[in-house]
């Protein structure tokens, strides 16, 4: 029974898909396996004590300042994420609030969980002098069923 070209192509495609799927699974498994530590805490507004949802948290490696992982707070202002063992710097930022940095976060066998406690962010407001906004009408406006000429621009 002869094998045609179509069967050979199908065989190679299926073999490729099976092998590539196995490789992807192995890479994800190794990465998750190395994340043995955890950083937790919650973030509130310093003035109102209200939770700050979707606050940005970024973790950097202390040794080479490389980005490790980032996350955001939930609706209660809480965060809880996995990290590999190591020494870290964490930055916390939110729109219209001052950015806060935490140095010396150590995650290891003896201290696998680092709880920052409650982080209070200070509002960062900027005041300016009076701002004047001006606008001009176009010489001609086109509506659905008519053209409007502005007398002031003519």
C-alpha positions as CSV (number, residue, x, y, z in Angstrom):
1,X,0.0,0.0,0.0
2,X,1.7,3.2,-1.2
3,X,1.9,6.3,1.0
4,X,0.8,9.5,-0.7
5,X,2.2,13.0,-0.1
6,X,-0.9,14.1,1.8
7,X,-0.5,11.4,4.5
8,X,3.2,12.3,4.9
9,X,2.3,16.0,5.4
10,X,-0.4,15.2,7.9
11,X,2.0,12.9,9.8
12,X,4.7,15.7,10.1
13,X,2.1,18.3,11.2
14,X,0.7,16.0,13.9
15,X,4.2,15.1,15.1
16,X,5.2,18.8,15.3
17,X,2.1,19.7,17.2
18,X,2.6,16.9,19.8
19,X,6.2,17.7,20.4
20,X,5.7,21.5,20.6
21,X,2.9,21.0,23.1
22,X,5.1,18.9,25.3
23,X,7.8,21.5,25.3
24,X,5.4,24.4,26.2
25,X,4.0,22.4,29.1
26,X,7.5,21.7,30.5
27,X,8.6,25.4,30.3
28,X,5.5,26.5,32.3
29,X,5.9,23.8,34.8
30,X,9.5,24.8,35.6
31,X,8.6,28.4,35.9
32,X,5.7,27.8,38.3
33,X,7.9,25.3,40.3
34,X,10.5,28.0,41.0
35,X,7.9,30.4,42.4
36,X,8.0,29.2,46.0
37,X,7.7,32.6,47.8
38,X,4.8,35.0,48.2
39,X,4.4,38.8,48.7
40,X,1.1,40.0,50.3
41,X,-0.4,43.2,51.7
42,X,-3.1,45.8,51.0
43,X,-3.1,49.4,49.9
44,X,-5.3,52.3,51.1
45,X,-5.6,56.1,50.7
46,X,-3.7,57.8,53.6
47,X,-6.4,60.5,54.0
48,X,-9.6,58.6,53.6
49,X,-8.4,55.0,54.5
50,X,-10.4,53.7,51.5
51,X,-9.1,50.8,49.5
52,X,-7.2,51.6,46.2
53,X,-8.3,49.1,43.5
54,X,-6.0,48.4,40.6
55,X,-2.9,49.9,42.2
56,X,0.2,48.9,40.2
57,X,2.8,46.8,42.0
58,X,6.1,45.9,40.3
59,X,8.9,43.7,41.6
60,X,12.5,44.1,40.6
61,X,15.6,42.0,41.4
62,X,17.8,43.9,43.8
63,X,21.0,42.5,42.2
64,X,20.6,43.6,38.6
65,X,17.3,45.7,38.7
66,X,15.6,43.3,36.3
67,X,11.8,43.2,36.2
68,X,10.5,40.0,37.9
69,X,6.7,40.3,38.0
70,X,4.0,42.8,38.2
71,X,0.4,42.8,39.4
72,X,-2.5,45.0,40.6
73,X,-4.6,45.1,43.7
74,X,-8.1,43.7,43.8
75,X,-11.3,45.5,44.6
76,X,-10.4,45.5,48.3
77,X,-6.9,46.9,47.7
78,X,-5.3,43.6,48.5
79,X,-2.5,41.9,46.6
80,X,-1.0,38.4,46.9
81,X,1.4,37.0,44.3
82,X,4.1,34.3,43.9
83,X,7.8,35.1,43.4
84,X,10.9,32.9,43.2
85,X,13.3,33.1,46.2
86,X,15.5,36.1,46.1
87,X,16.1,39.8,47.1
88,X,13.6,42.3,45.7
89,X,12.6,45.9,45.4
90,X,8.9,46.6,45.1
91,X,7.4,49.8,43.7
92,X,3.8,50.8,44.4
93,X,2.1,53.4,42.1
94,X,-1.4,54.8,41.5
95,X,-2.6,57.7,39.4
96,X,-2.5,61.0,41.4
97,X,-0.6,59.4,44.3
98,X,3.0,59.4,45.2
99,X,5.0,56.3,44.2
100,X,6.3,54.3,47.2
101,X,9.4,51.9,47.0
102,X,10.2,49.0,49.4
103,X,13.8,47.9,49.5
104,X,15.2,44.7,51.1
105,X,12.4,42.3,50.5
106,X,14.0,38.9,51.1
107,X,12.1,35.7,50.1
108,X,13.9,32.4,51.1
109,X,13.4,29.1,52.8
110,X,13.2,30.7,56.3
111,X,10.9,33.6,55.1
112,X,8.8,32.3,52.2
113,X,6.1,34.9,52.8
114,X,6.6,38.7,53.0
115,X,3.7,40.7,54.3
116,X,4.0,44.4,53.7
117,X,1.0,45.1,55.9
118,X,-1.1,48.1,55.1
119,X,0.6,50.5,52.6
120,X,-0.8,54.1,52.8
121,X,-0.4,56.1,49.7
122,X,-0.3,59.9,49.9
123,X,-2.3,61.9,47.3
124,X,0.0,63.8,44.9
125,X,-1.7,66.9,43.7
126,X,-0.3,69.6,41.5
127,X,-1.8,73.1,41.4
128,X,-1.4,75.4,38.5
129,X,-2.3,79.0,37.8
130,X,-5.5,79.8,35.8
131,X,-5.8,77.9,32.6
132,X,-7.7,79.6,29.7
133,X,-9.3,77.4,27.1
134,X,-10.4,79.0,23.8
135,X,-12.0,77.5,20.7
136,X,-13.1,78.8,17.4
137,X,-16.0,77.6,15.2
138,X,-15.2,76.3,11.8
139,X,-16.2,78.4,8.8
140,X,-18.5,75.7,7.6
141,X,-20.2,72.8,9.4
142,X,-21.7,69.9,7.6
143,X,-24.8,68.3,9.1
144,X,-26.7,65.2,7.8
145,X,-29.0,67.2,5.6
146,X,-27.5,70.7,5.4
147,X,-24.4,72.9,5.3
148,X,-24.1,75.6,7.9
149,X,-22.0,78.7,7.3
150,X,-20.8,80.6,10.3
151,X,-21.3,84.3,9.8
152,X,-18.6,85.3,12.3
153,X,-15.8,83.6,10.3
154,X,-16.8,85.1,6.9
